[in-house]
Amino acid sequence: MADAKNRAAAQLLDNMTTAIVALDNGLRITSLNSSAEQLFGISASRAIGRRLAQIVTIPDSLFARLREAVELGQPVNDRHVALEPFGLDPILVDCSVAPYIDENQSDCLLIELNALDRSLRILRDEAMAAQQENVKSLLRGLAHEIKNPLGGLRGAAQLLERQLDDKELTEYTSIIIHEADRLQTLIDRMLGPNSRPRRDELNIHEVLEHVRKISRVGASGGVSVTFDYDPSIPEFLSDRDRLVQVFLNIAGNALQAVGSEGDVQFSSRVVTNFTIAGKLHPLVVKVSITDNGPGIPESLIDQVFYPMVSGRAGGSGLGLSIAQSIMGQLGGIVECQSEPGNTEFTIFIPMELT
């Protein structure tokens, strides 16, 4: 009975989105949940038994308050604490510390860490999803208003072409028909795929390698296209063709950004308990496509997923918009971070295991 209760408690903690860490009176880790593993970038098997300070750099002030909580048995709350897990970027958290006595009657601490970066990301993703829906609604209405007169214009040009004997004049009607078809194609691309996604059993690295090989063929001689994959990612169900389109669109942007010389890297990781557009997913594949080009102008960074927004001359501004639209259909999302010398597009794909 006790083992069943312990398993139920462990499962409950693993399902929490906040990071939970238990420490003994020497500030050694006795347990941590899945969110804490993700936050610190370390597995429970490697973390348990180690001092907290051995896996994450914490401010001296918080360290002193943890000691105080153990000695006095008083709870501690601290906001906007900067932590730096070894090998990872710094994170900002709200921290709650509660003393408790374990089964051996020893003084221990239970720490709850709420990553503010994560909360802000969830809010940003929800806002982005809402904006994408608004854009799609606007585009659907715009497409309807354009397609009707466009079809009439094309039809009239075809009728006129049949009545003309002068080849020089029919060249003008041919131009009208060609441009009408081009606008129709552009509108269809803006709206994105309208069929339901397929559910293929796929290996994400086979898909990424397919796209990487295509990218290498199109890259200049001075561009390296490398990879950093997590080989433990299992096969899962998703739409292979649509994922290829997403990766191609983003990789194409990266190659254009670096020009004739630079680095583009494909990487993959698994993330647990990840929220996308308000829905919590137990497992998510995180694919990153990174380049060391000049970066995206700050004035455009919040608009890169809007159609017709492009940071380069001659760009259609549809590639990223289509990629985001496709990922929305697959239940995922694309995020972007950019600064000069480092632009990273991250694609989060929910894993439906086979």
C-alpha positions, 0 to 999 in steps of 0.5 A: 500500500505504501509503495502504491501511495509513493508511486501515485505521489511521484506521478502527481509530482511529475505531472506538475508544470512547476519544478519541485526539488526535495533537499536534505539538511545538507542541501543534497537532492533527494528527489526532483520531478520531470519539470525540475529535470527539464529546468536543470537539464539533468536526469533524476538519476544523475542529480539525486545525491548531489548538492544543489550547488553542484548542478545549478549556480544560485545567488549567495542570498538565496543560499543563505535563506535556504540554510536559514529555512533548515535551521529555523524551520521557517518557509521562505519565498523569493521572487525573480531569482536568477539561477544558472543551471550548468551548461544552460542559459540563466533562468529567472524563477519565483522560489518557494521553500517549505521545511518538512520532516522526512520519514527518518525525522530529519529536517528537509526542504521542499523547493518549488520553482516557477520559471518566469521565462516559461510563463512569459513564453506560454503567454507569448505563444498564446498571443501568437496563436491568437494573432495567427487565427486573426490573420487567417480569418483576415486572409480568408475574407480577403481571399474571398473578396479577391478570388471572385473578381479575379475569376471574372477578370480571367474569364473576360480575358479568355473570352476577349482572347478568342475574339482577337485575331491580332497576335500582338493584342492577344499577348496582352490578354495572355499577360492578364491571364498569367497575372491572374493565375499568379495572384490565385497561386499567391492567395492559395499559398497565403492560406496554406494547406486546407486538407487535414494533416496525415498521421504518418509514423516517422523518424524525425531524424530521417525527416531532418536529414532529408531536409539537411541534404537538400539544404546542403545542395543549395548552400554555397561552398563556404556554408557548413550545414551541420547537425546535433541530434538526440538519438533517443527520440522515438518514432511518433505520428505526424504529417511527414510532408508538412514537416518537410515543408516547415523545415525547408522554409526555415532552413531556406531562410537560414541559408539566405541569411548566411549568404556565401559563408557561414554555419547552419545547424539542425538539432533535436531534443525532447522536452517534457510537460510542455505547454503549447497554446494552453495545452499541456503535452507530456512529450514534445520534440524540439527541433532547432535550426540555427544560423550565424547570419546578421540576425533579424532586425529588431523592428521585424522580430515580432512580425516575422510570422505575418504574411508579406513581412520580409527582411530582405529585398525581393522576399515574399514574406510567406515562408515563415507564415506558412510554416507557422500555419502548418505547425498550428494544424499539427498542434505545434508552434514555431518560435524565434530568437535572434541577435547578430550572429545567432538566429534560432528558429525552434519548432515544437512538435507534440509527440503522439507515440505509435 
